[in-house]
Each structure stands twice: as structure tokens, then as C-alpha cells.
Amino acid sequence: MSNLKLARLYLVLLAIFVVGRWILGVKGLPYERGNPIFSIVPMTLISSFFYGAFIRRWAKASVGRAIALGLILGLLGQLAIMAATALSYQLSVDTYFNHRIALNAEKLERAIGFSEAMTRRFTGLIVNCVLNMIAGAVGWALGATLPEKP
């Protein structure tokens, strides 16, 4: 529970990014232009890295806690992506969440159905959780470079 309390800032950023991606997609801004503005995966990786560094130095937390926090951030980010993807399909709305590039399907000539999209998102959930755990651990390792608590 303390990790969720610690992650409140991340949750606010995640909400802003999800809403931002939704709005840009619905408004019709081309994916290639709008995606870099509110890209959830890089924001989550950076967050996992920084949280790992900060909890080492200022909370005197172990690498295990940094890894767990990275897992939680990665899981929350991917669950938000999955929910927004499902909602995009259910509402039949073109958003950045059901865009061909976002689903790693830009080379396919056929449309991506809901089931396949969610399978692709589940794969992303697994991969990104692992990457965020690694980012948390790397952040923890480099947290030694931060100054002591003011």
C-alpha cells in the first residue's frame, strides 16, 4: 500500500497522458505527430527509473522495493493502456490506443480486431512490466549519486 501512496504523482501523470492521448486521437491529429507528446511507455520507464533512485537515497529502500515499485508502475500504465484500448474498440472510436502503429500492426494489410488487439496489449503488459522492474533496479543503483536528504 505504501508503494501506491508513493506513486500518486505518477498516477496523476498517467491520467493526464491517457486523457491527452485520447483527445489528440479523437481530434484527428496524426499519430506520428501526437504520439511523442503523450507517450505512456517512456513516461512510465522514466518514472520507474527516478522512483527507484529517489527511494534508495531518500527512503533508504532496498533494491527489492525499487523493483516492486517499477513493477507496480509498469502494471498500472499497461492496465490504463489496455482499458483505453478496450474502450476505443467498444465505442468504435479511432484513438491512439487502437491505432495500427500503437498495436505494432502497421505492416499488416488487414484490420486488427478487438481480440487480437487485446492479445497484443497483454504481451505489452508482460514485456513492459519486466522493463519497468529493470528501470527501477537501474534507478536504484544510480540513486547513490543523489545528494543526501536536504
N, C-alpha and C positions, 0 to 999 in steps of 0.2 A: 504494500500500500504506500509506503514512503517513496518508492520509485515513481508511482503515479502522481503523487503530490509534487515531487521534484520536476516532473515532466509537464507541469501546467503551461509553461511558456511555449514548449514545443506544441502542445495541443492547440493553443491559440494560433500559432503559425500554421499548423496543419489545417485548421478550419479556414483561415484566410486563403491558403493556397488552393484548397478544394473549391471554395466558392469562386475564387479568381479564375481557376481553370474552367469551371462550369460556365461562368459568364463569358469569357473570351471565346469559348467554343460555340455557345449558343448564338452569340453576336456575329459569328462567322469570320472572325479573324483567322487567317490561315494558320494551321497547326505549326508550320515551320517558323512562323513569326512569334506566335504567342506562347508556345511551349517553354522556351527558355525563361519566360517571365515568372511562371508559377510551376516550376518542375519539382514535384514532391520527392522523388527518389534522391536527387542530390541534396536537397534541403535536409532530408532525414539522415543521410550519411554524414553530412557536416554536423548536424545536431548530435548524433551518436558520438562522433569524434570529440566535440567540445564538451559534452556532458561527461564523457569518460575522463578527460583531462581535469575538468573542474572538480569532479567528486574525488579524484585522487588527492589533489592538492588541498582543497578546502574542506572536504568532508572526511578526509583520511580513510576513504573507502578502498576496499580491495579490488583487484582486477576482476574478480568474480562479479562484484556488484556492477562494475562498468560494463561487463559483457551482458549481464542480465538487463541492464538499462538499455543497452543497444538493441537487444532482442525485443524489449517492450516497445521502443520507438519504431523499430522496423515493422513489428507486427501491427501497431496502431496505424502507421502510414499505409501499409498494404491493405489493411481492412477498410480504410477510408477509400482507397482506390477501387477495391472490389465492390464496395457499396455504391459508389458513384457510377461505376461501370454498369452494375445491375440496374440502377435507376435509369441510366441513359437508355438501356435496351427496353426496359419496361415502359418508359414514356415515349419510346420511338423518337428520341431527340438526338441530333448529332452534337456530340460534345467531344472534348479532347480525351475523354475516358473511353469512348468507343471508336476512336479514330484508328484507321488501319496501321499507322506508324506506331501509335501507342500500344497496339496489340501485337507488334512485331509481325505484321502480316502484309507489309507494303508490296511484297513481291508476288503475293497470291492474286490470281485473277478472279477468284470467287469472293463472295461476301462472307464475312465471319458471323456465324450465328451466335446466339446467346451462350449455348453450352460450351462451344469451343472458346469463346472469349473468356468465360469464367475459368475454364481449364488453364488457359494461358495466364490468367491473373493468379491462379493458385500456384502455378510454377514460379511466378514472380514473387509471391509471398515467401516461399521457401528460400529462394536464392537471396532475396533482399534481407530476410531475417539473418541469414548467415553473414552477409556482407556488413550489416549493421553491428553484429556481435564483434566482428573483426575490427570495425571502425571504433567501437567502444574500447576494445583492448589496446589498439594503437594509440588512441587518445589518452588512455590511462598511462601508457608507457611514456608518452611525451608530456604528461602532466607534471612531471618532475621539473620541467623548465619554467613553470609558472612561479610567480613570487608567492611567498607565504601570505596567509590571510592578513588583510590590512588591519 
